[in-house]
């Protein structure tokens, strides 16, 4: 049987986000397809806390420029139409640039019923690390 998912909207909880992040859940994982999809719109300078995905996550920028960082201190910036793969178990964060809003689509895998493991908030110093700009043509 084909089912239609209801979109669910919520503001990212303060314990997991710095600044405002609006989440629009497009579809949840189910017993057959163990992944979910959502749009997340970050206000300028907003970002997630450190976290990891047990089954990984694809990030595709819809508008604006995304920033994502990992524990090794590397920060990437990528723009509309560009995608980044966050492998399973890798601590990372993502959000907008300091001066503009960013919207991305995330496709997040589920493993053993879990899609994200939240950790501490990202410091201003980690967020402000100079970024490497990534483009598909690079």
C-alpha positions in Angstrom: 0.0 0.0 0.0 1.3 3.5 -0.9 1.2 6.0 2.0 1.5 9.7 2.1 3.7 11.3 4.7 2.5 14.4 6.6 5.1 17.1 6.8 6.1 18.0 10.3 7.6 21.3 11.2 9.5 22.3 14.3 12.3 24.6 15.6 15.5 22.8 16.4 15.8 22.4 20.2 18.1 24.9 21.9 20.1 22.0 23.5 21.1 20.8 20.0 21.4 24.1 18.0 23.1 27.5 18.4 20.8 30.0 16.7 17.6 29.2 14.9 17.2 26.1 12.8 13.7 25.3 11.3 13.2 21.6 10.5 10.6 20.3 8.0 10.4 16.5 8.1 9.6 15.3 4.6 9.4 11.6 5.4 10.3 9.3 8.3 12.3 6.1 8.0 10.2 2.9 7.8 10.7 -0.8 8.1 11.7 -1.1 4.4 13.6 2.1 3.8 15.8 2.8 6.8 16.4 6.5 6.1 14.5 9.8 6.6 14.5 13.1 4.7 14.1 16.7 6.0 14.8 20.3 5.0 16.6 22.3 7.6 16.9 26.0 7.3 19.5 27.7 9.4 19.5 31.4 10.2 22.8 33.3 9.6 25.4 31.9 12.0 23.2 29.1 13.3 24.6 25.6 13.6 23.9 22.2 15.0 25.7 20.7 18.0 28.4 18.1 17.4 26.7 14.8 16.5 27.2 11.6 14.6 24.9 9.4 12.5 25.2 5.6 13.0 24.3 5.0 9.3 25.6 8.3 7.8 23.9 11.3 6.3 23.8 13.0 2.9 23.6 16.8 2.9 22.4 18.6 -0.2 22.4 22.5 -0.2 19.2 24.0 -1.6 20.0 27.7 -1.0 22.8 29.7 0.7 26.2 28.3 1.7 26.6 25.4 4.2 29.4 25.0 6.6 30.3 21.6 8.1 33.2 20.7 10.4 34.7 17.6 11.9 36.8 16.9 15.0 40.0 17.1 13.0 39.4 20.9 12.7 38.5 20.8 9.0 35.6 23.0 8.0 34.1 22.8 4.5 31.8 25.3 2.7 29.5 24.2 -0.2 26.7 25.8 -2.0 23.4 25.2 -3.9 23.3 21.8 -5.7 26.4 20.5 -3.9 26.3 17.5 -1.7 28.5 16.2 1.1 28.4 12.6 2.6 29.0 12.4 6.4 30.1 8.8 7.0 28.7 6.7 9.8 30.0 7.5 13.3 32.0 10.7 12.3 31.5 13.5 14.7 30.5 16.7 12.8 28.3 19.8 12.8 26.7 21.8 10.1 25.0 25.2 9.7 24.9 28.5 7.9 27.7 31.0 7.2 27.9 34.0 9.6 26.2 36.4 7.3 23.4 34.4 5.4 20.7 31.9 5.9 21.2 28.4 4.4 18.7 25.6 3.6 19.7 22.0 3.0 18.1 18.7 2.4 19.4 15.9 4.7 18.9 12.2 4.0 19.8 10.3 7.2 20.3 6.6 7.6 19.0 4.6 10.6 20.9 1.8 12.2 19.5 -0.2 15.1 16.6 2.3 15.4 18.9 5.3 15.8 19.6 8.1 13.3 21.6 10.6 15.4 23.8 10.7 18.5 23.9 14.3 19.9 26.9 15.6 21.7 28.1 19.0 23.0 27.5 22.4 21.4 30.1 23.7 18.9 32.2 26.4 20.3 32.5 29.8 18.6 36.2 29.0 17.9 35.3 25.7 16.1 32.6 27.4 14.1 34.9 30.3 13.1 37.7 28.0 11.8 38.6 29.2 8.3 36.8 27.0 5.7 37.8 25.2 2.5 35.3 25.8 -0.2 34.3 22.7 -2.1 32.8 22.5 -5.6 31.8 19.5 -7.7 34.2 20.7 -10.4 37.2 20.7 -8.0 
